[in-house]
Amino acid sequence: MAARVLVPAVVAGIATSVTATGRITWGLALSGAACWTLIPLLQLITSTAVVAASRGRVDILRALEIFFTGHAAWSLWLIAAAALLFAAPDFIRQGIVLYTAVVPFVWTAVMTYAFCRQVLGLDPRRAAAKTAIHQALTAAAIVAYVAWAVALWPRILALRIP
């Protein structure tokens, strides 16, 4: 379970290293992984929201372990986005991260729905509801993190103050 939890942070650390410098160094990859431990923590919160209160076909720890494999969509996207940002010309790179993020978002929704149906044994309506909750929590976490990272609220307030 620990390895499944840490893989997203390690992938993000490596992707950050490649994007920032064009190469992978142990120091940058490890410090990036340490900084990005937020990813598995957020995934643990969102997955617990999906798994909690469901009497699945497996115990809760196994269900969480299986759910963490769903990060594969985001991990592959991070690796591909890092490679594209490093290799693509400037006119292609503009907005590529934002526009391509829809792919892992949709893929995650499909995998979450399948998880709810197969592992948790939920009917289609409840599986769709749990998937919607998970996606909403994920989107809210991403928006909140980006807003914090770019100081969005102070920027908005600055627009209103002459």
KOLVOVEX-274743 format. One record per atom (N, C-alpha, C): atom name; z, x, y; residue in three letters. Coordinates in nm, 3 decimals, padded with zeros to 5 digits, always signed. Atoms other than C-alpha are relative to their C-alpha. Example, Ala and Ser with C-alpha at 12.3 -4.5 7.8 and 13.67 -1.06 7.14 Angstrom:
<N,<+00.000,+00.089,-00.119>,ALA>
<CA,<+00.780,+01.230,-00.450>,ALA>
<C,<+00.000,+00.090,+00.120>,ALA>
<N,<-00.006,-00.082,-00.119>,SER>
<CA,<+00.714,+01.367,-00.106>,SER>
<C,<+00.073,-00.077,+00.109>,SER>
***
This chain:
<N,<+00.000,+00.083,-00.119>,MET>
<CA,<+00.000,+00.000,+00.000>,MET>
<C,<+00.000,+00.087,+00.125>,MET>
<N,<-00.007,-00.086,-00.119>,ALA>
<CA,<+00.084,+00.280,+00.244>,ALA>
<C,<-00.136,+00.059,+00.034>,ALA>
<N,<+00.133,-00.056,-00.025>,ALA>
<CA,<-00.260,+00.434,+00.201>,ALA>
<C,<-00.092,-00.103,+00.063>,ALA>
<N,<+00.084,+00.106,-00.057>,ARG>
<CA,<-00.431,+00.101,+00.271>,ARG>
<C,<+00.038,-00.028,+00.145>,ARG>
<N,<-00.046,+00.026,-00.137>,VAL>
<CA,<-00.219,+00.059,+00.584>,VAL>
<C,<-00.042,+00.112,+00.095>,VAL>
<N,<+00.030,-00.113,-00.088>,LEU>
<CA,<-00.292,+00.408,+00.719>,LEU>
<C,<-00.148,+00.030,+00.015>,LEU>
<N,<+00.144,-00.029,-00.006>,VAL>
<CA,<-00.667,+00.423,+00.649>,VAL>
<C,<-00.062,-00.045,+00.132>,VAL>
<N,<+00.061,+00.038,-00.128>,PRO>
<CA,<-00.762,+00.218,+00.958>,PRO>
<C,<+00.034,+00.094,+00.116>,PRO>
<N,<-00.039,-00.093,-00.106>,ALA>
<CA,<-00.567,+00.453,+01.186>,ALA>
<C,<-00.071,+00.134,-00.016>,ALA>
<N,<+00.069,-00.127,+00.024>,VAL>
<CA,<-00.721,+00.762,+01.024>,VAL>
<C,<-00.148,-00.013,+00.037>,VAL>
<N,<+00.141,+00.022,-00.035>,VAL>
<CA,<-01.072,+00.617,+01.057>,VAL>
<C,<-00.016,-00.004,+00.152>,VAL>
<N,<+00.007,+00.008,-00.147>,ALA>
<CA,<-01.006,+00.535,+01.424>,ALA>
<C,<+00.022,+00.137,+00.062>,ALA>
<N,<-00.023,-00.135,-00.051>,GLY>
<CA,<-00.871,+00.886,+01.482>,GLY>
<C,<-00.123,+00.088,-00.014>,GLY>
<N,<+00.122,-00.079,+00.022>,ILE>
<CA,<-01.182,+01.045,+01.332>,ILE>
<C,<-00.112,-00.049,+00.092>,ILE>
<N,<+00.104,+00.056,-00.088>,ALA>
<CA,<-01.414,+00.808,+01.523>,ALA>
<C,<+00.025,+00.040,+00.145>,ALA>
<N,<-00.035,-00.041,-00.136>,THR>
<CA,<-01.230,+00.888,+01.846>,THR>
<C,<-00.034,+00.147,+00.023>,THR>
<N,<+00.029,-00.143,-00.009>,SER>
<CA,<-01.263,+01.262,+01.781>,SER>
<C,<-00.150,+00.023,+00.015>,SER>
<N,<+00.146,-00.016,-00.005>,VAL>
<CA,<-01.638,+01.233,+01.718>,VAL>
<C,<-00.055,-00.051,+00.133>,VAL>
<N,<+00.050,+00.059,-00.124>,THR>
<CA,<-01.695,+01.007,+02.017>,THR>
<C,<+00.034,+00.086,+00.121>,THR>
<N,<-00.045,-00.077,-00.115>,ALA>
<CA,<-01.497,+01.225,+02.256>,ALA>
<C,<-00.063,+00.139,+00.007>,ALA>
<N,<+00.042,-00.140,-00.003>,THR>
<CA,<-01.619,+01.569,+02.151>,THR>
<C,<-00.128,+00.028,-00.076>,THR>
<N,<+00.119,-00.024,+00.079>,GLY>
<CA,<-01.913,+01.527,+01.916>,GLY>
<C,<+00.029,+00.074,-00.130>,GLY>
<N,<-00.038,-00.067,+00.125>,ARG>
<CA,<-01.721,+01.691,+01.632>,ARG>
<C,<+00.136,-00.050,-00.045>,ARG>
<N,<-00.130,+00.039,+00.053>,ILE>
<CA,<-01.419,+01.637,+01.413>,ILE>
<C,<+00.087,+00.124,-00.011>,ILE>
<N,<-00.099,-00.107,+00.016>,THR>
<CA,<-01.119,+01.864,+01.451>,THR>
<C,<+00.127,-00.064,-00.055>,THR>
<N,<-00.123,+00.053,+00.059>,TRP>
<CA,<-00.795,+01.822,+01.260>,TRP>
<C,<+00.096,-00.047,+00.108>,TRP>
<N,<-00.094,+00.035,-00.106>,GLY>
<CA,<-00.590,+01.819,+01.579>,GLY>
<C,<-00.035,-00.132,+00.067>,GLY>
<N,<+00.042,+00.124,-00.065>,LEU>
<CA,<-00.795,+01.549,+01.750>,LEU>
<C,<+00.006,-00.118,-00.096>,LEU>
<N,<+00.000,+00.109,+00.098>,ALA>
<CA,<-00.832,+01.342,+01.434>,ALA>
<C,<+00.143,-00.047,-00.029>,ALA>
<N,<-00.140,+00.038,+00.029>,LEU>
<CA,<-00.457,+01.351,+01.358>,LEU>
<C,<+00.068,-00.063,+00.121>,LEU>
<N,<-00.062,+00.061,-00.118>,SER>
<CA,<-00.349,+01.281,+01.716>,SER>
<C,<-00.062,-00.136,+00.028>,SER>
<N,<+00.065,+00.131,-00.015>,GLY>
<CA,<-00.607,+01.003,+01.737>,GLY>
<C,<+00.054,-00.101,-00.100>,GLY>
<N,<-00.056,+00.089,+00.102>,ALA>
<CA,<-00.477,+00.858,+01.411>,ALA>
<C,<+00.140,-00.045,+00.038>,ALA>
<N,<-00.136,+00.036,-00.043>,ALA>
<CA,<-00.121,+00.869,+01.544>,ALA>
<C,<-00.004,-00.103,+00.113>,ALA>
<N,<+00.012,+00.094,-00.111>,CYS>
<CA,<-00.229,+00.693,+01.862>,CYS>
<C,<-00.050,-00.136,-00.045>,CYS>
<N,<+00.060,+00.125,+00.046>,TRP>
<CA,<-00.423,+00.430,+01.670>,TRP>
<C,<+00.079,-00.067,-00.112>,TRP>
<N,<-00.082,+00.071,+00.100>,THR>
<CA,<-00.138,+00.330,+01.436>,THR>
<C,<+00.022,-00.145,+00.043>,THR>
<N,<-00.005,+00.138,-00.047>,LEU>
<CA,<-00.146,+00.017,+01.649>,LEU>
<C,<-00.090,-00.089,-00.085>,LEU>
<N,<+00.094,+00.080,+00.079>,ILE>
<CA,<-00.442,-00.099,+01.437>,ILE>
<C,<+00.067,-00.055,-00.126>,ILE>
<N,<-00.062,+00.058,+00.120>,PRO>
<CA,<-00.253,-00.128,+01.106>,PRO>
<C,<+00.119,-00.090,+00.033>,PRO>
<N,<-00.111,+00.088,-00.037>,LEU>
<CA,<+00.047,-00.278,+01.284>,LEU>
<C,<-00.051,-00.138,+00.040>,LEU>
<N,<+00.059,+00.129,-00.037>,LEU>
<CA,<-00.171,-00.548,+01.438>,LEU>
<C,<-00.054,-00.072,-00.122>,LEU>
<N,<+00.053,+00.063,+00.121>,GLN>
<CA,<-00.342,-00.607,+01.106>,GLN>
<C,<+00.113,-00.052,-00.087>,GLN>
<N,<-00.115,+00.048,+00.078>,LEU>
<CA,<-00.004,-00.637,+00.936>,LEU>
<C,<+00.052,-00.131,+00.058>,LEU>
<N,<-00.046,+00.124,-00.064>,ILE>
<CA,<+00.098,-00.901,+01.190>,ILE>
<C,<-00.096,-00.115,-00.027>,ILE>
<N,<+00.096,+00.108,+00.021>,THR>
<CA,<-00.225,-01.099,+01.162>,THR>
<C,<-00.011,-00.039,-00.147>,THR>
<N,<+00.009,+00.033,+00.143>,SER>
<CA,<-00.236,-01.073,+00.784>,SER>
<C,<+00.125,-00.074,-00.048>,SER>
<N,<-00.123,+00.071,+00.037>,THR>
<CA,<+00.126,-01.183,+00.754>,THR>
<C,<-00.010,-00.145,+00.046>,THR>
<N,<+00.019,+00.137,-00.048>,ALA>
<CA,<+00.035,-01.488,+00.965>,ALA>
<C,<-00.087,-00.080,-00.096>,ALA>
<N,<+00.089,+00.068,+00.095>,VAL>
<CA,<-00.237,-01.570,+00.712>,VAL>
<C,<+00.069,-00.022,-00.134>,VAL>
<N,<-00.059,+00.004,+00.135>,VAL>
<CA,<-00.038,-01.494,+00.396>,VAL>
<C,<+00.131,-00.079,-00.003>,VAL>
<N,<-00.131,+00.065,-00.002>,ALA>
<CA,<+00.301,-01.632,+00.503>,ALA>
<C,<-00.014,-00.151,-00.025>,ALA>
<N,<-00.009,+00.143,+00.030>,ALA>
<CA,<+00.392,-01.980,+00.384>,ALA>
<C,<-00.111,-00.048,-00.094>,ALA>
<N,<+00.101,+00.038,+00.100>,SER>
<CA,<+00.114,-01.975,+00.124>,SER>
<C,<+00.048,+00.049,-00.135>,SER>
<N,<-00.036,-00.040,+00.135>,ARG>
<CA,<+00.198,-01.975,-00.240>,ARG>
<C,<-00.130,+00.039,-00.071>,ARG>
<N,<+00.126,-00.049,+00.056>,GLY>
<CA,<-00.089,-01.760,-00.355>,GLY>
<C,<+00.009,+00.027,-00.148>,GLY>
<N,<+00.008,-00.032,+00.142>,ARG>
<CA,<-00.196,-01.645,-00.694>,ARG>
<C,<+00.064,+00.134,-00.032>,ARG>
<N,<-00.067,-00.130,+00.016>,VAL>
<CA,<-00.028,-01.306,-00.637>,VAL>
<C,<+00.119,+00.003,+00.095>,VAL>
<N,<-00.116,-00.009,-00.088>,ASP>
<CA,<+00.298,-01.197,-00.477>,ASP>
<C,<-00.043,+00.048,+00.139>,ASP>
<N,<+00.036,-00.025,-00.140>,ILE>
<CA,<+00.308,-01.138,-00.100>,ILE>
<C,<-00.041,+00.145,+00.025>,ILE>
<N,<+00.038,-00.141,-00.021>,LEU>
<CA,<+00.296,-00.756,-00.116>,LEU>
<C,<-00.139,+00.029,-00.054>,LEU>
<N,<+00.135,-00.019,+00.055>,ARG>
<CA,<-00.009,-00.759,-00.342>,ARG>
<C,<-00.103,-00.072,+00.086>,ARG>
<N,<+00.092,+00.074,-00.087>,ALA>
<CA,<-00.170,-01.023,-00.120>,ALA>
<C,<-00.027,+00.079,+00.128>,ALA>
<N,<+00.020,-00.081,-00.121>,LEU>
<CA,<-00.113,-00.804,+00.187>,LEU>
<C,<-00.085,+00.123,-00.030>,LEU>
<N,<+00.080,-00.116,+00.038>,GLU>
<CA,<-00.256,-00.503,+00.003>,GLU>
<C,<-00.148,-00.038,-00.013>,GLU>
<N,<+00.138,+00.047,+00.014>,ILE>
<CA,<-00.568,-00.699,-00.088>,ILE>
<C,<-00.058,-00.033,+00.137>,ILE>
<N,<+00.047,+00.038,-00.133>,PHE>
<CA,<-00.594,-00.834,+00.266>,PHE>
<C,<-00.040,+00.122,+00.082>,PHE>
<N,<+00.030,-00.121,-00.076>,PHE>
<CA,<-00.591,-00.481,+00.408>,PHE>
<C,<-00.135,+00.060,-00.035>,PHE>
<N,<+00.135,-00.049,+00.031>,THR>
<CA,<-00.915,-00.403,+00.225>,THR>
<C,<-00.103,-00.064,+00.092>,THR>
<N,<+00.088,+00.066,-00.096>,GLY>
<CA,<-01.069,-00.644,+00.476>,GLY>
<C,<-00.028,+00.082,+00.124>,GLY>
<N,<+00.025,-00.086,-00.116>,HIS>
<CA,<-01.046,-00.370,+00.735>,HIS>
<C,<-00.126,+00.084,-00.018>,HIS>
<N,<+00.122,-00.077,+00.025>,ALA>
<CA,<-01.352,-00.214,+00.574>,ALA>
<C,<-00.109,-00.031,+00.100>,ALA>
<N,<+00.103,+00.038,-00.097>,ALA>
<CA,<-01.575,-00.408,+00.811>,ALA>
<C,<+00.020,+00.074,+00.132>,ALA>
<N,<-00.029,-00.068,-00.126>,TRP>
<CA,<-01.403,-00.262,+01.116>,TRP>
<C,<-00.010,+00.152,-00.015>,TRP>
<N,<+00.011,-00.145,+00.022>,SER>
<CA,<-01.382,+00.088,+00.964>,SER>
<C,<-00.145,+00.045,+00.000>,SER>
<N,<+00.142,-00.036,+00.002>,LEU>
<CA,<-01.754,+00.096,+00.891>,LEU>
<C,<-00.062,-00.013,+00.139>,LEU>
<N,<+00.050,+00.018,-00.136>,TRP>
<CA,<-01.826,-00.036,+01.240>,TRP>
<C,<+00.044,+00.116,+00.090>,TRP>
<N,<-00.049,-00.113,-00.081>,LEU>
<CA,<-01.606,+00.234,+01.399>,LEU>
<C,<-00.079,+00.127,-00.030>,LEU>
<N,<+00.076,-00.120,+00.038>,ILE>
<CA,<-01.787,+00.506,+01.204>,ILE>
<C,<-00.142,-00.009,+00.054>,ILE>
<N,<+00.137,+00.017,-00.049>,ALA>
<CA,<-02.131,+00.365,+01.289>,ALA>
<C,<-00.006,+00.007,+00.152>,ALA>
<N,<-00.001,-00.003,-00.147>,ALA>
<CA,<-02.041,+00.311,+01.656>,ALA>
<C,<+00.022,+00.142,+00.051>,ALA>
<N,<-00.023,-00.139,-00.041>,ALA>
<CA,<-01.908,+00.668,+01.684>,ALA>
<C,<-00.126,+00.082,-00.017>,ALA>
<N,<+00.124,-00.074,+00.023>,ALA>
<CA,<-02.226,+00.806,+01.531>,ALA>
<C,<-00.107,-00.039,+00.102>,ALA>
<N,<+00.099,+00.046,-00.098>,LEU>
<CA,<-02.445,+00.593,+01.759>,LEU>
<C,<+00.033,+00.050,+00.141>,LEU>
<N,<-00.039,-00.046,-00.133>,LEU>
<CA,<-02.246,+00.684,+02.069>,LEU>
<C,<-00.027,+00.148,+00.018>,LEU>
<N,<+00.023,-00.144,-00.006>,PHE>
<CA,<-02.282,+01.049,+01.985>,PHE>
<C,<-00.149,+00.032,+00.001>,PHE>
<N,<+00.140,-00.037,+00.022>,ALA>
<CA,<-02.649,+01.047,+01.883>,ALA>
<C,<-00.101,-00.075,+00.086>,ALA>
<N,<+00.099,+00.083,-00.068>,ALA>
<CA,<-02.816,+00.768,+02.081>,ALA>
<C,<-00.017,+00.041,+00.147>,ALA>
<N,<+00.021,-00.025,-00.143>,PRO>
<CA,<-02.972,+00.810,+02.425>,PRO>
<C,<+00.084,-00.095,+00.085>,PRO>
<N,<-00.086,+00.078,-00.089>,ASP>
<CA,<-02.781,+00.673,+02.724>,ASP>
<C,<-00.040,-00.146,+00.011>,ASP>
<N,<+00.041,+00.138,-00.019>,PHE>
<CA,<-02.991,+00.359,+02.764>,PHE>
<C,<+00.031,-00.088,-00.120>,PHE>
<N,<-00.037,+00.077,+00.120>,ILE>
<CA,<-02.911,+00.253,+02.406>,ILE>
<C,<+00.151,-00.014,-00.009>,ILE>
<N,<-00.146,+00.000,+00.013>,ARG>
<CA,<-02.540,+00.340,+02.428>,ARG>
<C,<+00.068,-00.104,+00.087>,ARG>
<N,<-00.065,+00.094,-00.092>,GLN>
<CA,<-02.468,+00.107,+02.718>,GLN>
<C,<+00.020,-00.135,-00.068>,GLN>
<N,<-00.034,+00.129,+00.058>,GLY>
<CA,<-02.292,-00.194,+02.575>,GLY>
<C,<-00.007,-00.009,-00.151>,GLY>
<N,<+00.019,+00.007,+00.144>,ILE>
<CA,<-02.357,-00.102,+02.213>,ILE>
<C,<+00.129,-00.033,-00.075>,ILE>
<N,<-00.126,+00.026,+00.068>,VAL>
<CA,<-01.992,-00.107,+02.117>,VAL>
<C,<+00.037,-00.147,+00.012>,VAL>
<N,<-00.034,+00.140,-00.021>,LEU>
<CA,<-01.933,-00.448,+02.270>,LEU>
<C,<-00.092,-00.093,-00.078>,LEU>
<N,<+00.095,+00.090,+00.065>,TYR>
<CA,<-02.248,-00.610,+02.134>,TYR>
<C,<+00.006,+00.007,-00.152>,TYR>
<N,<-00.002,-00.013,+00.146>,THR>
<CA,<-02.217,-00.473,+01.782>,THR>
<C,<+00.134,-00.041,-00.060>,THR>
<N,<-00.131,+00.039,+00.052>,ALA>
<CA,<-01.848,-00.570,+01.751>,ALA>
<C,<-00.001,-00.139,-00.062>,ALA>
<N,<+00.010,+00.134,+00.060>,VAL>
<CA,<-01.960,-00.921,+01.661>,VAL>
<C,<-00.021,+00.009,-00.151>,VAL>
<N,<+00.028,-00.014,+00.143>,VAL>
<CA,<-02.073,-00.792,+01.320>,VAL>
<C,<+00.129,+00.010,-00.081>,VAL>
<N,<-00.123,-00.003,+00.079>,PRO>
<CA,<-01.729,-00.685,+01.189>,PRO>
<C,<+00.089,-00.122,+00.025>,PRO>
<N,<-00.079,+00.120,-00.028>,PHE>
<CA,<-01.571,-00.986,+01.360>,PHE>
<C,<-00.042,-00.114,-00.094>,PHE>
<N,<+00.051,+00.105,+00.088>,VAL>
<CA,<-01.795,-01.225,+01.164>,VAL>
<C,<+00.026,+00.036,-00.147>,VAL>
<N,<-00.023,-00.046,+00.137>,TRP>
<CA,<-01.771,-01.016,+00.846>,TRP>
<C,<+00.147,-00.022,-00.038>,TRP>
<N,<-00.142,+00.020,+00.026>,THR>
<CA,<-01.391,-01.027,+00.873>,THR>
<C,<+00.032,-00.147,-00.021>,THR>
<N,<-00.024,+00.144,+00.018>,ALA>
<CA,<-01.399,-01.405,+00.910>,ALA>
<C,<-00.045,-00.045,-00.139>,ALA>
<N,<+00.050,+00.036,+00.133>,VAL>
<CA,<-01.609,-01.438,+00.595>,VAL>
<C,<+00.095,+00.053,-00.108>,VAL>
<N,<-00.090,-00.059,+00.099>,MET>
<CA,<-01.379,-01.202,+00.402>,MET>
<C,<+00.136,-00.069,+00.001>,MET>
<N,<-00.129,+00.068,-00.010>,THR>
<CA,<-01.066,-01.376,+00.531>,THR>
<C,<-00.008,-00.138,-00.067>,THR>
<N,<+00.018,+00.130,+00.065>,TYR>
<CA,<-01.201,-01.715,+00.423>,TYR>
<C,<-00.003,+00.015,-00.152>,TYR>
<N,<+00.006,-00.024,+00.144>,ALA>
<CA,<-01.284,-01.577,+00.078>,ALA>
<C,<+00.138,+00.038,-00.054>,ALA>
<N,<-00.136,-00.038,+00.039>,PHE>
<CA,<-00.936,-01.421,+00.059>,PHE>
<C,<+00.088,-00.125,-00.012>,PHE>
<N,<-00.082,+00.122,+00.002>,CYS>
<CA,<-00.774,-01.753,+00.145>,CYS>
<C,<-00.036,-00.091,-00.117>,CYS>
<N,<+00.043,+00.084,+00.112>,ARG>
<CA,<-00.980,-01.935,-00.117>,ARG>
<C,<+00.038,+00.062,-00.135>,ARG>
<N,<-00.015,-00.063,+00.131>,GLN>
<CA,<-00.956,-01.681,-00.400>,GLN>
<C,<+00.142,+00.051,-00.027>,GLN>
<N,<-00.132,-00.061,+00.024>,VAL>
<CA,<-00.624,-01.499,-00.355>,VAL>
<C,<+00.113,-00.099,+00.027>,VAL>
<N,<-00.106,+00.095,-00.033>,LEU>
<CA,<-00.417,-01.767,-00.184>,LEU>
<C,<-00.021,-00.135,-00.067>,LEU>
<N,<+00.028,+00.125,+00.069>,GLY>
<CA,<-00.587,-02.052,-00.371>,GLY>
<C,<+00.001,-00.122,+00.090>,GLY>
<N,<-00.001,+00.110,-00.094>,LEU>
<CA,<-00.624,-02.269,-00.061>,LEU>
<C,<-00.127,-00.084,-00.011>,LEU>
<N,<+00.118,+00.086,-00.005>,ASP>
<CA,<-00.856,-02.566,-00.032>,ASP>
<C,<-00.085,+00.042,+00.121>,ASP>
<N,<+00.089,-00.044,-00.108>,PRO>
<CA,<-01.157,-02.522,+00.201>,PRO>
<C,<+00.051,-00.026,+00.141>,PRO>
<N,<-00.049,+00.032,-00.134>,ARG>
<CA,<-00.994,-02.695,+00.498>,ARG>
<C,<+00.113,+00.092,+00.043>,ARG>
<N,<-00.113,-00.089,-00.034>,ARG>
<CA,<-00.672,-02.492,+00.486>,ARG>
<C,<-00.047,+00.145,+00.011>,ARG>
<N,<+00.054,-00.136,-00.008>,ALA>
<CA,<-00.869,-02.171,+00.421>,ALA>
<C,<-00.069,+00.021,+00.134>,ALA>
<N,<+00.067,-00.009,-00.130>,ALA>
<CA,<-01.080,-02.241,+00.731>,ALA>
<C,<+00.102,+00.007,+00.113>,ALA>
<N,<-00.105,-00.002,-00.103>,ALA>
<CA,<-00.766,-02.309,+00.937>,ALA>
<C,<+00.068,+00.137,+00.005>,ALA>
<N,<-00.064,-00.133,+00.004>,LYS>
<CA,<-00.600,-01.984,+00.822>,LYS>
<C,<-00.095,+00.107,+00.054>,LYS>
<N,<+00.099,-00.094,-00.051>,THR>
<CA,<-00.923,-01.796,+00.895>,THR>
<C,<-00.008,-00.009,+00.152>,THR>
<N,<+00.005,+00.020,-00.145>,ALA>
<CA,<-00.936,-01.946,+01.245>,ALA>
<C,<+00.124,+00.061,+00.067>,ALA>
<N,<-00.123,-00.059,-00.055>,ILE>
<CA,<-00.573,-01.844,+01.306>,ILE>
<C,<-00.011,+00.152,+00.002>,ILE>
<N,<+00.013,-00.146,+00.008>,HIS>
<CA,<-00.644,-01.490,+01.190>,HIS>
<C,<-00.097,+00.052,+00.106>,HIS>
<N,<+00.100,-00.045,-00.097>,GLN>
<CA,<-00.957,-01.457,+01.404>,GLN>
<C,<+00.051,-00.015,+00.143>,GLN>
<N,<-00.055,+00.020,-00.135>,ALA>
<CA,<-00.780,-01.599,+01.710>,ALA>
<C,<+00.104,+00.107,+00.032>,ALA>
<N,<-00.100,-00.105,-00.021>,LEU>
<CA,<-00.490,-01.356,+01.668>,LEU>
<C,<-00.067,+00.136,+00.020>,LEU>
<N,<+00.072,-00.127,-00.013>,THR>
<CA,<-00.732,-01.066,+01.622>,THR>
<C,<-00.067,+00.011,+00.136>,THR>
<N,<+00.067,-00.001,-00.131>,ALA>
<CA,<-00.935,-01.160,+01.930>,ALA>
<C,<+00.100,+00.013,+00.113>,ALA>
<N,<-00.103,-00.009,-00.104>,ALA>
<CA,<-00.621,-01.209,+02.138>,ALA>
<C,<+00.058,+00.141,+00.008>,ALA>
<N,<-00.054,-00.137,+00.000>,ALA>
<CA,<-00.487,-00.869,+02.031>,ALA>
<C,<-00.099,+00.098,+00.061>,ALA>
<N,<+00.102,-00.089,-00.055>,ILE>
<CA,<-00.817,-00.697,+02.116>,ILE>
<C,<-00.008,-00.018,+00.151>,ILE>
<N,<+00.010,+00.027,-00.144>,VAL>
<CA,<-00.842,-00.867,+02.457>,VAL>
<C,<+00.125,+00.052,+00.072>,VAL>
<N,<-00.124,-00.046,-00.063>,ALA>
<CA,<-00.476,-00.794,+02.536>,ALA>
<C,<+00.004,+00.152,+00.009>,ALA>
<N,<-00.002,-00.146,-00.001>,TYR>
<CA,<-00.512,-00.428,+02.439>,TYR>
<C,<-00.099,+00.055,+00.102>,TYR>
<N,<+00.100,-00.048,-00.096>,VAL>
<CA,<-00.832,-00.377,+02.639>,VAL>
<C,<+00.045,-00.030,+00.142>,VAL>
<N,<-00.049,+00.034,-00.134>,ALA>
<CA,<-00.684,-00.561,+02.937>,ALA>
<C,<+00.111,+00.095,+00.045>,ALA>
<N,<-00.106,-00.095,-00.034>,TRP>
<CA,<-00.378,-00.337,+02.924>,TRP>
<C,<-00.059,+00.138,+00.026>,TRP>
<N,<+00.056,-00.135,-00.010>,ALA>
<CA,<-00.587,-00.020,+02.875>,ALA>
<C,<-00.075,+00.022,+00.131>,ALA>
<N,<+00.077,-00.016,-00.123>,VAL>
<CA,<-00.802,-00.086,+03.183>,VAL>
<C,<+00.073,-00.059,+00.121>,VAL>
<N,<-00.081,+00.057,-00.108>,ALA>
<CA,<-00.521,-00.235,+03.394>,ALA>
<C,<-00.069,-00.122,+00.062>,ALA>
<N,<+00.076,+00.116,-00.045>,LEU>
<CA,<-00.706,-00.566,+03.417>,LEU>
<C,<+00.078,-00.088,+00.096>,LEU>
<N,<-00.078,+00.089,-00.085>,TRP>
<CA,<-00.424,-00.773,+03.565>,TRP>
<C,<+00.017,+00.056,+00.142>,TRP>
<N,<-00.007,-00.054,-00.137>,PRO>
<CA,<-00.361,-00.537,+03.861>,PRO>
<C,<-00.136,-00.003,+00.071>,PRO>
<N,<+00.134,+00.008,-00.061>,ARG>
<CA,<-00.738,-00.529,+03.920>,ARG>
<C,<-00.030,-00.141,+00.048>,ARG>
<N,<+00.021,+00.139,-00.040>,ILE>
<CA,<-00.752,-00.907,+03.927>,ILE>
<C,<+00.082,-00.033,+00.124>,ILE>
<N,<-00.086,+00.024,-00.117>,LEU>
<CA,<-00.458,-00.920,+04.167>,LEU>
<C,<-00.054,+00.069,+00.123>,LEU>
<N,<+00.056,-00.074,-00.114>,ALA>
<CA,<-00.625,-00.660,+04.389>,ALA>
<C,<-00.117,-00.074,+00.061>,ALA>
<N,<+00.113,+00.078,-00.052>,LEU>
<CA,<-00.928,-00.887,+04.423>,LEU>
<C,<+00.048,-00.114,+00.089>,LEU>
<N,<-00.052,+00.114,-00.075>,ARG>
<CA,<-00.708,-01.165,+04.559>,ARG>
<C,<+00.074,+00.042,+00.126>,ARG>
<N,<-00.076,-00.048,-00.116>,ILE>
<CA,<-00.515,-00.951,+04.807>,ILE>
<C,<-00.096,+00.071,+00.093>,ILE>
<N,<+00.093,-00.063,-00.092>,PRO>
<CA,<-00.713,-00.864,+05.119>,PRO>
<C,<+00.039,+00.140,+00.041>,PRO>
***
